[in-house]
Amino acid sequence: MFADRAKIYIRSGKGGDGHISFRRELYVPDGGPDGGDGGDGGDVIFVVDEGQNTLNDFRHKQKYCAGNGEEGGKRRCHGKKGKDIILKVPPGTIIKDFETGKVIYDMADTKEEVHLLKGGKGGKGNMHYATAVMQAPKYAQPGQPAQELWVSLELKVIADVGLVGFPNVGKSTLLSRVTNAQPKIANYHFTTLNPNLGVVDLADGNGFVIADIPGIIEGASEGVGLGIQFLRHIERTKVIVHMVDAASTEGRDPVADIHAINAEIAKYNPEILTRPQVIAANKIDACVDVDAAVAAIREEFEKDGIKVYPISAVSGQGLKELMWHINELLQQCPEENVVFEQEFFPEFDNPNAGPISVTQVAEHIFEVSGERIERMLGYTNLESERGFEFFQKFLKENGIIQQLTDLGIEEGDTVRVSDLEFDYYPS
């Protein structure tokens, strides 16, 4: 069964706790702290697998968790990093936050690994907390918590051309004639149950990828029939080809069919209709009066710049002219794939990303830790006035200043954030 949607739970690994221990050797009865750091938790990584074309692998397993980092050890031994988990998805997969439906990442043009959820950072051992006034610290930093998230995976096929039309108008037959695809073909009203892709090879290195989108019917955008499951697959296409039964062999009006399908596309995503369109008036071999049938379609649509090509997918008549016109339209389109912008950032928007920890590690020394604040420091220039103002605002809005106040911080005390130290002066 073709699967183009899936809901899965992903979780990165928890960071290993820092270790508390003291050096004990012969003739060294009171050695200093030597507790090692915990290992970082594993990441949740997504990669594109060109060999996949469905999300079937995610139908049978729903939970994917990376490994936790190991606790630090004695003698400054660092804990082992948790094992990453790698999830392979087909090209064109979009990863969304399940609760909000916002886009986290579009895997359309991605060639490298995407570390979607970072593992928690390992905690520091007590060897880091020795000071002149605290030579035997009995404190180690706990590892940062894991991130967890329910996400939805949606496959939007990557094709230059989307072939749309009501069931049984000959889309699969056309695809089989102009490409190397071998879709199942039969005279039923709903035979195609998954998008079929094929490559059209033209002379002089010209060509394109065309997708046969399963039958879209009236009401598809509102959930009628199966068409709603496949409207998403035309979102990346650059050119729309309407295929109609010009001979009206089943009593359908080809002009009304095109208007009906465009209405469903407009309800789903109006932006799609701004792309070039062309009409393939099929089954002219069955027409009693070909000129009259095609003229009616041309009169309705060619005034809007949409060309009409009379064809017979069975005999091959008119297919060459149609394919070259589609190729010309593609030459005028941007070369880049349609890519959906990121709307959801797991490290900030995810309520399960983990809290920011505020602790007093020694007299007059406080520590602020957490993945969110470390990521924030990664893109903030604290040497600039604007950057430092943003940093202070972040501390205030996230309740960090209040937590420090509740712990009894005093003016001139030291605040450690990651590898940085600041003197505290209340504003």
FIVO-397423 format. One record per residue (C-alpha): x, y, z; residue number from 1. Coordinates in pm, 1 decimal, always signed. Each point is the difference from the previous one (the first is absolute). Layout:
<nodes>
NODE       east      north         up   lovex
NODE          X          Y          Z     NUM
...
</nodes>
This chain:
<nodes>
NODE       east      north         up   lovex
NODE       +0.0       +0.0       +0.0       1
NODE     +132.2     +344.5      -92.4       2
NODE      +61.2     +212.4     +309.8       3
NODE      +64.5     +372.0      -33.1       4
NODE      -75.6      +97.3     +361.5       5
NODE     +116.7     -122.2     +340.2       6
NODE       -6.9     +109.9     +362.3       7
NODE     +300.5      -89.6     +214.6       8
NODE     +149.6      +76.3     +341.1       9
NODE     +367.2     +100.3       +8.5      10
NODE     +225.5      +55.7     +299.2      11
NODE     +365.1      +90.6      +28.5      12
NODE     +225.4     -143.6     +271.0      13
NODE      +38.5     +143.2     +348.2      14
NODE     +343.1     +133.5      +88.9      15
NODE     +198.9     -206.4     +248.2      16
NODE      +44.2     +143.1     +350.2      17
NODE     +332.6     +140.6     +110.5      18
NODE     +181.5     -213.9     +258.0      19
NODE      +96.0      +81.6     +357.3      20
NODE     +323.5     -161.1     +113.2      21
NODE     +335.1      +89.8     +156.5      22
NODE     +349.1     -108.9      -80.6      23
NODE     +118.1     -275.8     +232.0      24
NODE     +355.4     -124.3      -34.6      25
NODE     +267.8     -135.0     +225.9      26
NODE     +162.7     +284.8     +192.3      27
NODE     -269.1     +238.5     -132.4      28
NODE     -276.6      -33.9     +260.8      29
NODE     -178.0     +324.8      -89.6      30
NODE      +11.6      +17.7     -378.2      31
NODE     -209.8     +250.4     -186.3      32
NODE     -320.1      -56.7     -192.8      33
NODE      +31.8     -222.3     -308.2      34
NODE     -359.9      -67.9     -102.3      35
NODE      -31.9      -19.9     -379.0      36
NODE     -261.9     +150.7     -230.3      37
NODE     -305.8     -187.1     -119.8      38
NODE      -35.3      -89.5     -366.0      39
NODE     -233.0     +189.3     -230.9      40
NODE     -328.2     -163.7      -92.3      41
NODE      -52.7     -131.1     -351.9      42
NODE     -166.7     +208.6     -271.0      43
NODE     -306.4      -77.7     -210.6      44
NODE     +123.0      +28.9     -358.8      45
NODE     -200.8       +1.9     -323.2      46
NODE     +160.2      -81.4     -334.9      47
NODE     -139.0      -26.9     -352.7      48
NODE      +10.8     -346.7     -155.1      49
NODE      -30.7      +27.6     -378.5      50
NODE     -101.7     -365.7      -14.5      51
NODE     -323.6      +57.2     +192.9      52
NODE     -322.3     +138.9     -144.3      53
NODE     -254.1      -61.1     +278.6      54
NODE      -24.8      +29.4     +379.0      55
NODE      -95.9     -365.8      +39.6      56
NODE     +286.1      -66.8     +243.0      57
NODE     -163.1     +228.9     +256.7      58
NODE     -336.9     -179.5       -6.0      59
NODE     +124.2     -287.4     +214.0      60
NODE     +212.9     +184.2     +254.4      61
NODE      -97.7     +325.3     +167.8      62
NODE     +261.8      +77.5     +266.2      63
NODE     +363.9      +85.8      -71.7      64
NODE     +242.0      +82.0     +282.5      65
NODE     +370.1      +82.9       -0.8      66
NODE     +234.2     -134.3     +268.4      67
NODE      +69.6     +174.7     +330.7      68
NODE     +347.9     +125.9      +86.7      69
NODE     +194.2     -193.4     +263.5      70
NODE      +84.1     +144.9     +339.2      71
NODE     +349.6     +134.8      +50.8      72
NODE     +247.6     -211.4     +193.9      73
NODE     +285.5      +21.7     +245.5      74
NODE     +342.5     +129.5      -96.0      75
NODE     -150.1     +261.5     -233.5      76
NODE     -144.1     -267.7     -229.3      77
NODE     -253.8     +135.6     -246.5      78
NODE     -325.4     -188.5      -45.1      79
NODE      -75.6     -154.4     -339.7      80
NODE     -223.2     +194.3     -239.8      81
NODE     -344.9     -143.2      -60.4      82
NODE      -63.1     -170.6     -332.7      83
NODE     -165.6     +213.7     -267.9      84
NODE     -311.4     -132.0     -171.8      85
NODE      -21.2      +52.0     -376.6      86
NODE     -337.7       +7.4     -174.7      87
NODE       -0.9      -38.1     -378.4      88
NODE     -279.6     +169.5     -194.8      89
NODE      -75.4      +33.1     -373.2      90
NODE      +80.5     +323.0     -185.9      91
NODE     -274.4     +258.3      +38.9      92
NODE      -92.9      -91.5     +358.1      93
NODE     -113.1     +287.5     +219.4      94
NODE      +37.1      -31.3     +376.8      95
NODE     -263.3     +187.7     +201.6      96
NODE      -78.8      +50.1     +366.4      97
NODE     -305.0     -219.3      +52.7      98
NODE     -176.2     +231.2     +246.0      99
NODE      +26.5     +324.2     -198.7     100
NODE      +45.4     -129.5     -353.5     101
NODE     +293.2     +240.5      -46.4     102
NODE     +289.5      -97.1     -226.4     103
NODE     +316.8     -105.7     +182.2     104
NODE     +200.9     -103.1     -304.7     105
NODE      -53.9      -61.0     -370.2     106
NODE     +221.8     -280.5     -130.5     107
NODE      -51.4      +96.8     -367.1     108
NODE     +352.7     +114.5      -88.9     109
NODE     +187.2     -125.2     +304.4     110
NODE     +310.1     -206.9      -70.1     111
NODE     +155.0      +11.8     +346.3     112
NODE     -117.6     -136.8     +334.1     113
NODE     -257.1     +201.8     +193.4     114
NODE      +48.5      -15.0     +377.9     115
NODE     -361.4      +67.3      +89.7     116
NODE      +22.1      -59.6     +376.1     117
NODE     +333.5      +46.6     +172.9     118
NODE      +90.6     -223.8     +289.7     119
NODE      +32.8     +151.5     +344.8     120
NODE     +346.7     +124.5      +84.2     121
NODE     +192.3     -204.3     +253.1     122
NODE      +36.7     +148.4     +346.8     123
NODE     +334.7     +122.3     +132.5     124
NODE     +178.6     -202.8     +264.5     125
NODE      +97.0     +149.0     +334.5     126
NODE     +356.1      +57.2     -122.7     127
NODE     -133.4     +318.1     -168.2     128
NODE     -128.5     +155.2     +322.5     129
NODE     +312.6      +20.4     +212.6     130
NODE      +76.4     +355.0     +114.2     131
NODE     +232.6     +159.5     +249.0     132
NODE     -277.5       -4.5     +259.2     133
NODE     -157.5     -329.1     -108.8     134
NODE     +280.9     -248.6      -55.6     135
NODE     -211.8     -313.3      +44.8     136
NODE     -330.7      +67.6     -181.5     137
NODE     -261.0     -267.6      +55.4     138
NODE     -204.7     +117.7     -293.6     139
NODE      -11.4     -115.1     -360.5     140
NODE     -221.3     +126.2     -276.2     141
NODE     -285.1     -227.0     -109.4     142
NODE      -29.5      -80.9     -368.6     143
NODE     -245.4     +204.1     -201.2     144
NODE     -335.1     -166.4      -67.1     145
NODE      -99.8     -156.2     -330.6     146
NODE     -222.4     +172.9     -253.2     147
NODE     -314.1     -178.3     -111.3     148
NODE     -258.0      +80.4     -262.6     149
NODE     -288.8     -148.2     -193.4     150
NODE      +47.0      +79.7     -367.1     151
NODE     -195.7      -66.0     -315.7     152
NODE     +176.3     -101.8     -319.4     153
NODE     -155.2     +101.1     -330.9     154
NODE     +130.4     -104.6     -338.3     155
NODE      -47.7     +254.9     -277.7     156
NODE     +142.6     -153.3     -315.5     157
NODE     +270.1     +191.1     -182.7     158
NODE     -105.8      +33.8     -364.4     159
NODE      +24.4     +277.9     -255.2     160
NODE     -345.1      -67.2     -142.1     161
NODE     -323.4     -103.4     +168.7     162
NODE     -251.7     -188.9     -213.9     163
NODE     -350.3      +56.9     +140.1     164
NODE     -346.4      -98.4     -112.6     165
NODE     -309.8     -189.5      +98.4     166
NODE      +21.1     -380.7      +23.4     167
NODE       +8.9     -198.4     -322.1     168
NODE     +105.9     +284.3     -232.5     169
NODE     +320.1     -178.5     -106.0     170
NODE     +271.8     +141.5     +226.3     171
NODE     +161.5     -337.9      +65.8     172
NODE      -10.4      -85.5     -369.9     173
NODE     +171.9     +328.1      -86.2     174
NODE     +269.0      -58.2     +263.2     175
NODE      +69.1     -346.6     -137.4     176
NODE      +38.6     +138.6     -354.4     177
NODE     +234.3     +291.3      +69.5     178
NODE     +211.5     -141.7     +286.2     179
NODE     +147.9     -324.9     +122.2     180
NODE     -261.1      -26.1     +275.4     181
NODE     -227.4     -303.3       +2.1     182
NODE     -316.5      +94.7     +188.3     183
NODE     -293.9     -240.6      +21.5     184
NODE     -254.0      +89.7     -267.0     185
NODE     -364.8     -107.9      -10.1     186
NODE     -338.7     +142.5      -89.3     187
NODE     -109.7      +58.6     +358.6     188
NODE     -108.0     +323.1     +160.8     189
NODE     +274.4       +0.4     +261.0     190
NODE     +293.2     -219.1      -94.4     191
NODE     +301.9     +209.6     +101.2     192
NODE      +45.5       +0.5     +376.4     193
NODE     +345.3     +155.9      +21.9     194
NODE     +196.0     +264.8     -191.0     195
NODE     +205.2     -145.9     -284.6     196
NODE     +316.0     +176.0     -115.5     197
NODE     +172.3      -27.7     -334.6     198
NODE     +280.7     +173.3     -189.3     199
NODE      -71.2     +152.4     -339.6     200
NODE     +313.4       -3.5     -218.9     201
NODE       +2.5     +245.2     -290.3     202
NODE     +269.1      +76.1     -256.0     203
NODE     +314.0     +206.2      +70.9     204
NODE       +5.8      -82.9     +370.0     205
NODE     -343.1     +143.4      +70.1     206
NODE     -240.3     -177.8     +230.9     207
NODE     -192.2      +16.5     +325.4     208
NODE     -166.3     -203.6     +274.2     209
NODE     -377.0      -36.3      -23.6     210
NODE     -232.1     -129.6     +272.5     211
NODE     -340.5     -156.4      -58.4     212
NODE     -204.0     +131.5     +292.7     213
NODE     -287.0     -236.8      +94.8     214
NODE     -352.1     +108.2      -89.5     215
NODE     -104.2     +324.4     +165.7     216
NODE     -377.5      +33.8      +18.8     217
NODE     -239.7     +272.2     +106.0     218
NODE      +18.1      +50.0     +375.5     219
NODE     +353.2     -145.3      +24.8     220
NODE     +129.9     +303.2     +191.4     221
NODE     -270.8      -64.5     +260.2     222
NODE      +78.9     -369.0      +35.6     223
NODE     -231.8     -151.9     -259.6     224
NODE     +141.8     -312.2     -164.8     225
NODE     +373.2      -70.6       +4.9     226
NODE     +106.9     +314.9     -183.9     227
NODE      +77.6     +188.9     +324.0     228
NODE     +280.5     -248.8      +62.7     229
NODE     +169.7      +98.1     -325.2     230
NODE      -56.0     +374.7      -37.4     231
NODE     +320.9      +50.2     +196.3     232
NODE     +198.3     -166.1     -277.8     233
NODE      -56.7     +283.7     -247.0     234
NODE     +137.4     +261.4     +242.1     235
NODE     +356.1      -40.2     -129.1     236
NODE      -83.6      -23.4     -370.7     237
NODE      +93.4     +291.7     -225.3     238
NODE     -249.0      -69.0     -280.2     239
NODE     -354.5     -139.4      +23.9     240
NODE     -132.5     -214.1     -286.2     241
NODE     -378.0      -39.5       -4.5     242
NODE     -105.2     -316.7     -174.7     243
NODE     -361.6      -23.5     -115.9     244
NODE     -214.8     -237.4     -199.7     245
NODE      -65.2     +212.1     -309.5     246
NODE     -230.9     -268.4     -142.3     247
NODE     -218.7       +1.6     +314.8     248
NODE      -15.2     -379.6      -19.7     249
NODE     -156.1      -11.7     +346.6     250
NODE     -220.0     +303.4      -43.3     251
NODE     +229.0     +242.0     +184.1     252
NODE      +48.5     +360.7     -112.1     253
NODE     +378.6      +60.3      -37.2     254
NODE      -35.6     +376.9      +54.8     255
NODE     -192.9      -52.9     +323.6     256
NODE     +255.6     -259.0     +112.2     257
NODE     +289.2     +245.6      -31.6     258
NODE     -186.8     +268.1     +192.2     259
NODE      -92.9     -253.0     +269.7     260
NODE     +359.0     -117.6      +49.2     261
NODE     +134.6     +355.4       +8.2     262
NODE     -262.3      +83.1     +262.4     263
NODE     +121.2     -288.0     +219.5     264
NODE     +364.0     +108.1      -45.4     265
NODE      -93.2     +360.4      +90.3     266
NODE     -164.5     -115.9     +323.1     267
NODE     +303.4     -209.3      +88.7     268
NODE     +277.8     +245.3      -97.5     269
NODE      -81.7     +299.8     -226.1     270
NODE     +369.9      +60.6      -71.9     271
NODE      +11.8     -313.5     -216.8     272
NODE     -230.3     +163.9     -254.9     273
NODE     +256.7     +274.2      -66.0     274
NODE     +219.5     -258.1     -174.3     275
NODE      -15.8      -71.2     -375.5     276
NODE     -277.2     -232.6     -117.9     277
NODE      -61.0     -192.6     -320.6     278
NODE     -298.2     -211.2     -106.5     279
NODE      +30.8     -344.4     -159.2     280
NODE     -328.1      -72.7     -179.7     281
NODE      +18.3     -379.1       -6.9     282
NODE     -192.9     -272.9     -184.8     283
NODE      -27.5     +189.7     -328.4     284
NODE      +10.5     -342.2     -167.9     285
NODE     -349.2      -53.9     +145.6     286
NODE     -140.2     +342.3      -95.5     287
NODE     -279.3      +26.1     -257.7     288
NODE     +102.0     +360.9      -76.0     289
NODE     +352.1      +70.1     +123.8     290
NODE      +11.4     +362.5     -113.0     291
NODE     -324.8      +91.9     +178.2     292
NODE      +99.8     -176.9     +321.8     293
NODE     +341.4     +164.6      +17.1     294
NODE     -133.8     +340.0     -107.4     295
NODE     -234.9      +14.4     +298.6     296
NODE     +290.3      -56.0     +239.1     297
NODE     +222.9     +250.5     -176.8     298
NODE     -269.0     +266.0       +1.5     299
NODE      -28.1      -28.2     +377.9     300
NODE     +367.5      -12.0      +99.7     301
NODE     +237.2     +127.0     -269.1     302
NODE     -113.8     +357.7      +63.0     303
NODE     +170.8      -40.5     +340.5     304
NODE     +324.6     -115.4     -159.4     305
NODE      -59.2     -371.5      +64.1     306
NODE      +74.8     -196.9     -315.2     307
NODE     -206.3     -303.2     -100.2     308
NODE     +160.2     -302.1     -170.5     309
NODE     -223.5     -267.9     -157.3     310
NODE     +158.6     -340.5      +64.9     311
NODE      -65.9     -370.8       +4.8     312
NODE     +188.9     -173.8     +278.3     313
NODE      -85.3     -334.4     -159.8     314
NODE     +131.3      +70.4     -351.0     315
NODE     +262.0     +258.5      +98.3     316
NODE     -144.4     +272.7     -223.6     317
NODE      +97.7     +350.5     +114.4     318
NODE     +218.9     -116.5     +289.2     319
NODE     +327.7     +131.0     -144.2     320
NODE     -138.7     +352.5      -41.1     321
NODE     -144.3       -6.8     +352.7     322
NODE     +327.4     -114.7     +158.6     323
NODE     +204.1     +269.4     -174.3     324
NODE     -243.7     +271.6     +108.5     325
NODE      +26.9     -120.2     +359.3     326
NODE     +378.6       +9.6      -34.9     327
NODE      -19.0     +362.1     -122.4     328
NODE     -213.8      +97.8     +301.2     329
NODE     +251.6     -161.2     +235.0     330
NODE     +283.8     +199.4     -156.7     331
NODE     -177.3     +313.8     +123.1     332
NODE      -38.2     -131.8     +357.6     333
NODE     +256.3      +27.2     +280.9     334
NODE     +236.2     -298.9      +10.7     335
NODE      -26.5      -41.7     +376.4     336
NODE     -252.7     -236.6     +153.9     337
NODE     -288.5     +145.3     +196.6     338
NODE     +123.4      -11.9     +361.3     339
NODE     -212.6      +72.5     +306.6     340
NODE     +151.9     +240.8     +251.7     341
NODE      +65.1     -103.6     +357.8     342
NODE     -272.8     +115.4     +240.0     343
NODE      +76.6     -202.8     +313.2     344
NODE     +335.7       -8.5     +180.8     345
NODE      +22.6     -299.5     +236.9     346
NODE     +268.7     +154.6     +219.5     347
NODE     -221.7     +301.3      +79.5     348
NODE     -360.8      -85.4      -86.7     349
NODE       +1.1     -353.0     +140.0     350
NODE     -147.7       -3.1     +352.3     351
NODE     +191.6     -323.6      +63.0     352
NODE     +337.5     +149.2      -95.6     353
NODE      +99.4       -1.0     +365.6     354
NODE       +7.5     +267.6     +268.5     355
NODE     +278.3     +245.3      +67.6     356
NODE     +172.9     -101.6     +321.0     357
NODE     +110.5     +264.0     +252.9     358
NODE     +209.6     -125.9     +292.4     359
NODE     +241.8     +128.0     +263.3     360
NODE     +318.0     -205.2      -34.6     361
NODE     +209.0     +176.8     +263.5     362
NODE       -6.7     +304.2     +222.0     363
NODE      -58.6     +305.8     -220.6     364
NODE       +9.8     -217.7     -314.4     365
NODE     -312.8      -86.6     -200.1     366
NODE      -37.7     -200.8     -316.7     367
NODE     -261.1      +26.5     -277.2     368
NODE      -18.7     -293.8     -241.7     369
NODE     -232.0     -143.7     -259.0     370
NODE       -1.2      -64.7     -372.5     371
NODE     -221.8     +297.1      -78.8     372
NODE     +235.4     +253.3     +156.9     373
NODE     +305.9     -163.4     -152.9     374
NODE     -158.4      +13.3     -344.9     375
NODE      -90.6     +363.5      +59.2     376
NODE     +362.0      +80.0      +86.8     377
NODE     +105.7     -176.1     -320.6     378
NODE     -157.5     +266.3     -219.6     379
NODE      +27.0     +304.9     +228.2     380
NODE     +297.6     +237.4      -12.5     381
NODE      +41.3     +100.7     +364.0     382
NODE     +275.6     +244.7      -90.7     383
NODE     -253.6     +226.1     -168.6     384
NODE     -233.0     +220.0     +203.2     385
NODE     -305.1     -126.8     -184.5     386
NODE     +103.6     -363.2      +49.6     387
NODE      +54.3      +47.2     +373.2     388
NODE     -339.2     +172.4      +34.3     389
NODE     -159.9     -301.1     -170.9     390
NODE     +181.9     -231.3     +242.5     391
NODE     -128.1     +194.9     +302.0     392
NODE     -352.8       +1.4     -140.6     393
NODE      +18.4     -378.0      -50.8     394
NODE     +104.3      -49.3     +363.9     395
NODE     -284.8     +216.1     +124.5     396
NODE     -276.4     -137.2     -224.7     397
NODE      +88.0     -359.5      +83.1     398
NODE       -9.3      +61.0     +375.2     399
NODE     +373.0      -54.9      +49.9     400
NODE      +56.7     +332.7     +178.1     401
NODE     -287.6      -79.7     +236.3     402
NODE     +140.8     -344.9      +75.7     403
NODE     +340.5     +149.7      +78.3     404
NODE     -168.8     +250.5     +230.9     405
NODE     -190.1     -280.6     +174.0     406
NODE     +328.8     -183.9      +57.9     407
NODE     +137.7     +306.3     +178.0     408
NODE     +244.5     +133.9     -256.3     409
NODE     +173.4     +319.0     +103.9     410
NODE     +164.3     +283.0     -187.0     411
NODE     +345.4     -100.9     -122.9     412
NODE      -70.9     -374.9       +8.2     413
NODE     +113.0     -211.9     -295.4     414
NODE     -245.5     -147.7     -251.0     415
NODE     +127.0     -274.1     -230.4     416
NODE     -175.0      -61.4     -329.4     417
NODE     +160.8     -273.7     -210.3     418
NODE     +370.3      +96.0      -15.8     419
NODE      -65.2     +367.6      +81.4     420
NODE       +3.8     +176.6     +337.2     421
NODE     -177.5     +325.1      +90.4     422
NODE      -10.6     +217.8     +307.6     423
NODE     -353.6      +54.4     +123.4     424
NODE     -124.6     +357.4      +37.9     425
NODE     -374.3      +44.1      +48.5     426
NODE     -162.2     +256.1     -228.6     427
</nodes>
